[in-house]
Amino acid sequence: MLEYLLRLALLLPLVGGLAWASLWMWKRLQSGLHGTAPQQRLIRLVEILPVGTGSKLAVVEFGGKLHLLAIGRGTVTAIAIDDRGDFDAS
């Protein structure tokens, strides 16, 4: 019984440390290669608003402009483009 408790006392922190190290490595590798800055993206999701079952409004930044999109089941429709500080209907 004493041998079992000693093995448990040694292996439990080892398994916990391996789990923590693998999660830490996964988090580091998600942003790109080790030691590099994350890449700049051309498209950025600013905000999303659910408006019904399966329907959403999304504001996406692309090319220095904000685009208002209607997203439905299988469809994406551009509603407006903001290039002057406020949305203009297109």
C-alpha positions in Angstrom: 0.0 0.0 0.0 2.9 2.4 0.8 4.5 1.7 -2.6 1.2 2.5 -4.3 0.9 5.9 -2.5 4.5 6.7 -3.3 4.0 6.0 -7.0 0.8 8.1 -6.9 2.6 11.0 -5.2 5.3 10.9 -7.9 3.2 10.3 -11.0 0.3 12.7 -10.3 2.4 15.9 -10.4 4.2 14.5 -13.4 1.0 14.0 -15.4 -0.4 17.4 -14.3 2.9 19.0 -15.4 2.7 17.3 -18.8 -0.9 18.5 -19.2 0.0 22.0 -18.3 3.1 22.0 -20.6 1.1 20.7 -23.6 -1.7 23.4 -23.1 1.0 26.1 -22.8 2.7 24.9 -26.0 -0.6 24.7 -27.8 -1.4 28.3 -26.8 2.0 29.5 -28.0 1.7 27.8 -31.3 -1.8 29.0 -32.1 -0.5 32.5 -32.9 2.1 31.3 -35.4 5.6 30.1 -35.2 7.4 30.2 -31.8 8.8 33.6 -31.1 7.2 35.5 -33.9 4.5 38.1 -33.8 1.0 37.3 -35.0 0.3 38.1 -38.6 -1.6 41.2 -39.6 -4.9 40.3 -41.0 -6.5 42.0 -44.0 -10.0 41.4 -42.7 -11.2 42.1 -39.1 -14.6 41.2 -37.6 -15.6 44.3 -35.7 -19.0 43.2 -34.3 -21.7 40.7 -34.9 -25.4 41.0 -33.9 -27.9 38.1 -34.0 -31.2 39.3 -35.4 -33.2 36.1 -35.6 -32.9 32.4 -36.0 -30.0 31.8 -38.4 -29.7 35.5 -39.3 -27.0 38.0 -38.2 -25.7 41.5 -38.9 -21.9 41.8 -39.0 -19.6 44.7 -39.3 -16.3 43.8 -41.0 -13.3 46.0 -41.6 -11.6 45.6 -45.0 -9.4 48.0 -46.9 -9.8 50.7 -44.3 -13.6 50.6 -44.7 -16.3 49.2 -42.6 -18.8 46.9 -44.3 -22.2 46.0 -42.9 -23.2 42.5 -44.0 -26.4 40.5 -43.6 -25.7 36.9 -42.9 -28.4 34.3 -43.4 -28.6 30.6 -44.0 -26.3 30.1 -47.0 -26.3 33.8 -48.0 -24.2 36.9 -47.3 -25.4 40.3 -48.5 -23.6 43.6 -48.4 -25.9 46.2 -47.0 -23.7 49.3 -46.5 -20.1 50.5 -46.7 -18.7 53.1 -44.3 -15.9 55.1 -45.9 -16.7 58.6 -44.6 -17.5 58.0 -40.9 -21.1 56.9 -41.2 -22.9 54.2 -43.0 -24.4 54.9 -46.4 -27.0 52.6 -47.8 -25.8 50.9 -51.0 
